[in-house]
Amino acid sequence: MKKAGLIICLLLLLGCKSKTVSRTTEDIKIKKVSENEVNSNQQNKAYSLGKRVLETCNTSKFKPFDETEVTKSVIENTTEERLTKTCLRFRQYYGSFIDLKLDGVYKTKQETIYRYHALYTKKVANKELRVFVNDENLISAIKSMDWDEKFDSKIIE
């Protein structure tokens, strides 16, 4: 009986193979974009929408995105409840949001990444905001994270 149970368990484990995903390295390469190659309208859009999200923490008022600015997934993920939860934590640890300082613009095969240093009133804050813009000039993602000093070492020139 024990042997039968072991054999069934082994068969189940062997039957649960993970899928292999085919992905080329071209899809994940990140290249730094020089200042004269940056689309200024796109840069202004990335800055204003990124700032709009972080200023919500100061004002507690969020103007929802529309489909001419961002993708549907960003609209679905940027809810007032999620922003409120994030803002409470950010204000407690970092203080009030001041502004965004552009650190660099990067390109992948599918999108442009605007990397901002988020400035807060408390000096312990070392946060960054990445705004991803797709080929349709829509914001496809907005990510806030701890500042990554080693980000440039991942760049392929």
RAMOQUI-V753132 format. One record per helix or strand. SS is the DSSP state (H for helix, E for strand). FROM is the first residue (numbers start at 0). TO is the last residue. If there is no record, write none. Layout:
BEGIN
<<SS/FROM/TO> <SS/FROM/TO>>
END
This chain:
BEGIN
<<H/1/14> <H/24/26> <E/30/32> <H/34/36> <H/39/58> <E/69/69> <H/71/76> <H/79/93> <E/96/106> <E/110/119> <E/126/133> <E/138/145> <H/150/153>>
END
